Amino acid sequence: MPKLTINDKDYYTDDFNEDQLSMYNEINLAREEKIRMQYLTQLLDARCLMLANTIVQIAEQPEEADEAQTSE
């Protein structure tokens, strides 16, 4: 029997009426969406970092090629 703790008090879903059960289901859905959004945020942060690093690498490549030509 699942329970929900609100303000340090436990409520058991077996005792819920239809309205409470509907709200409990919505809480679970919101929690799942929150986890999904956290995952997406981490994924997008990593993508931004990767793209930024690629910009730096590309920006440094011509300098390396120019330095190699001038030292010859």
C-alpha positions as CSV (number, residue, x, y, z in Angstrom):
1,M,0.0,0.0,0.0
2,P,1.7,3.2,-1.2
3,K,1.9,6.1,1.2
4,L,2.3,9.9,0.7
5,T,3.9,12.0,3.4
6,I,2.6,15.5,3.7
7,N,3.8,17.8,6.5
8,D,5.5,14.9,8.3
9,K,2.2,12.9,8.3
10,D,1.7,9.7,6.4
11,Y,-1.4,9.1,4.3
12,Y,-2.1,5.7,2.8
13,T,-3.5,5.5,-0.7
14,D,-5.8,2.7,0.3
15,D,-7.7,5.2,2.4
16,F,-8.0,7.8,-0.4
17,N,-11.4,8.7,-1.9
18,E,-11.6,9.2,-5.6
19,D,-10.6,12.9,-5.5
20,Q,-7.6,12.2,-3.4
21,L,-6.5,9.3,-5.6
22,S,-6.8,11.5,-8.6
23,M,-4.6,14.2,-6.9
24,Y,-2.1,11.5,-5.9
25,N,-1.9,10.3,-9.5
26,E,-1.3,13.9,-10.6
27,I,1.5,14.3,-8.0
28,N,3.2,11.1,-9.4
29,L,2.9,12.4,-12.9
30,A,4.3,15.8,-11.9
31,R,7.2,14.1,-10.2
32,E,7.9,12.0,-13.3
33,E,7.9,15.1,-15.4
34,K,10.2,16.9,-13.0
35,I,12.7,14.0,-13.3
36,R,12.4,14.0,-17.1
37,M,13.0,17.8,-17.2
38,Q,16.0,17.5,-14.9
39,Y,17.4,14.8,-17.3
40,L,16.7,17.0,-20.3
41,T,18.4,20.0,-18.6
42,Q,21.5,17.9,-17.9
43,L,21.5,16.6,-21.4
44,L,21.2,20.1,-22.9
45,D,23.8,21.5,-20.6
46,A,26.2,18.8,-21.8
47,R,25.4,19.5,-25.4
48,C,26.0,23.2,-24.9
49,L,29.4,22.5,-23.3
50,M,30.3,20.1,-26.1
51,L,29.4,22.7,-28.8
52,A,31.3,25.4,-27.0
53,N,34.4,23.2,-26.8
54,T,34.1,22.5,-30.5
55,I,34.0,26.2,-31.2
56,V,37.2,26.6,-29.2
57,Q,38.9,23.8,-31.0
58,I,37.9,25.1,-34.4
59,A,39.1,28.6,-33.5
60,E,42.5,27.3,-32.4
61,Q,43.1,25.2,-35.5
62,P,43.9,28.1,-37.9
63,E,46.3,29.5,-35.4
64,E,48.1,26.2,-35.2
65,A,48.3,26.0,-39.0
66,D,49.5,29.6,-39.3
67,E,52.2,28.9,-36.7
68,A,53.4,25.8,-38.5
69,Q,53.7,27.7,-41.8
70,T,55.6,30.7,-40.2
71,S,58.1,28.4,-38.5
72,E,59.1,26.6,-41.8
